[in-house]
Amino acid sequence: MTKRTQLSAALPEAYQHLIAVHTTVEKAAADAGLDQRLIELVKIRASQLNGCAFCVDMHSRDARKAGETERRLFLLSTWRETELYTDQERAALALTEAMTRLPQHQDVPDDVYEQAKAVFTEEQYVAVAWAATVINALNRLGVTSRKPLPPEKP
């Protein structure tokens, strides 16, 4: 595999601004009363769809630290086929998938939007949509750079 320029390191000021947006979104999610595990599921699912191994690895670890179960992480790519996810999580995952697949569909369908608006407050909805937006941007940096996984800790 060709070694690639690490875009985050090549333009650190821009990357730090993106991380600042990420931090703002994390705070908005917490302030809106969203469970950190839900936000991690959003990040993992978008990263799965985008093929960003670095982000899937990192956010799976973060989800576990936040109390997420291995079973739910293992089954995340098939979330529609199980009853393991709450209505809020299902709405967040559907919204995340629609936002991540915008190039294919050119839209977030009304039923996905309405599902999210039915289970989230305005502040929660905004935080979930921004979380999906930010992770998609970070995925594009990671995938384009082929960001390597960190060494596994014993």
C-alpha positions in Angstrom: 0.0 0.0 0.0 1.3 3.4 -0.9 2.3 5.6 2.1 0.3 8.8 1.9 0.7 12.3 3.2 -1.0 12.7 6.5 -3.3 15.7 5.8 -4.0 16.4 9.5 -0.2 16.8 10.1 0.4 18.6 6.8 -1.9 21.5 7.6 -2.1 21.4 11.4 -3.9 24.7 11.8 -6.8 23.6 9.7 -6.9 20.3 11.5 -7.0 22.0 14.9 -9.9 24.1 13.8 -11.8 20.9 12.8 -11.0 19.4 16.2 -12.3 22.6 17.8 -15.6 22.1 15.9 -15.6 18.5 17.1 -15.2 19.7 20.7 -18.0 22.2 20.3 -20.3 19.5 19.0 -19.4 17.1 21.8 -20.2 19.8 24.3 -23.5 20.6 22.6 -24.4 16.9 22.6 -23.7 16.6 26.3 -25.5 19.9 27.1 -28.5 18.6 25.2 -28.6 15.5 27.4 -27.5 13.0 24.8 -25.7 9.9 26.0 -22.1 9.8 24.8 -22.6 6.2 23.7 -25.2 7.4 21.1 -22.7 9.9 19.7 -20.0 7.3 19.5 -22.4 5.0 17.6 -23.0 7.8 15.1 -19.2 8.2 14.7 -18.6 4.5 14.3 -21.5 4.0 11.8 -20.4 6.9 9.6 -16.8 5.6 9.8 -17.9 2.1 8.8 -19.7 3.5 5.7 -16.8 5.6 4.8 -14.2 2.8 5.3 -12.2 4.7 7.9 -10.4 2.0 9.9 -8.7 4.6 12.1 -11.9 6.2 13.2 -13.8 2.9 13.6 -11.0 1.7 15.8 -10.8 4.9 17.9 -14.5 5.4 18.4 -15.1 1.7 19.1 -12.6 2.0 21.9 -14.2 5.3 23.1 -17.6 3.7 23.1 -16.3 0.8 25.2 -14.8 3.3 27.7 -18.2 5.0 27.8 -19.9 1.7 28.7 -21.0 0.4 25.3 -21.2 -3.4 25.0 -19.2 -5.4 22.6 -22.3 -7.1 21.3 -23.9 -3.8 20.2 -20.6 -2.7 18.6 -20.3 -6.0 16.7 -23.9 -5.7 15.4 -23.8 -2.0 14.6 -23.5 -2.5 10.8 -26.8 -4.6 11.0 -28.6 -2.4 13.5 -31.9 -2.5 11.5 -32.0 -6.3 12.0 -31.9 -6.3 15.8 -33.9 -4.9 18.7 -30.7 -3.9 20.6 -30.9 -0.2 19.8 -33.3 2.4 21.3 -35.6 4.6 19.2 -33.2 7.5 19.6 -30.2 5.4 18.5 -32.2 4.1 15.5 -33.2 7.6 14.5 -29.6 8.8 15.0 -28.2 5.9 12.9 -30.7 6.4 10.1 -29.9 10.1 10.0 -26.2 9.4 10.0 -26.5 6.9 7.2 -28.6 9.4 5.1 -26.1 12.2 5.7 -23.1 10.0 5.0 -24.7 8.7 1.8 -25.6 12.2 0.4 -23.5 11.7 -2.7 -25.6 8.7 -3.6 -29.0 10.0 -2.7 -28.7 13.8 -2.8 -31.1 14.1 0.1 -32.0 13.2 3.6 -35.5 11.6 3.1 -38.4 13.2 4.9 -39.2 10.0 6.8 -35.6 9.9 8.3 -35.9 13.6 9.3 -39.3 13.1 10.8 -38.1 10.0 12.7 -35.3 12.0 14.2 -37.5 15.0 15.0 -40.0 12.7 16.8 -37.4 11.4 19.3 -35.0 14.3 19.8 -35.4 17.8 21.1 -34.3 20.5 18.7 -30.9 20.8 20.5 -30.4 17.0 20.4 -31.3 16.8 16.7 -28.8 19.6 15.9 -26.1 17.9 17.9 -26.6 14.5 16.2 -26.6 16.1 12.7 -23.4 18.1 13.5 -21.8 14.9 15.0 -22.5 13.1 11.7 -21.1 16.1 9.7 -17.9 16.4 11.7 -17.1 12.7 11.6 -17.7 12.6 7.9 -15.1 15.4 7.5 -12.6 13.6 9.7 -13.2 10.3 7.8 -12.3 12.0 4.6 -9.0 13.0 6.0 -8.3 9.6 7.5 -9.3 7.6 4.4 -7.5 9.9 1.9 -4.3 9.8 4.1 -4.7 6.1 4.9 -4.2 7.0 8.5 -2.5 4.1 10.2 -3.9 2.4 13.3 -2.1 3.1 16.5 -0.3 0.2 18.1 -2.6 -2.0 20.2 -2.1 -1.5 23.9 -1.7 -4.7 26.0 
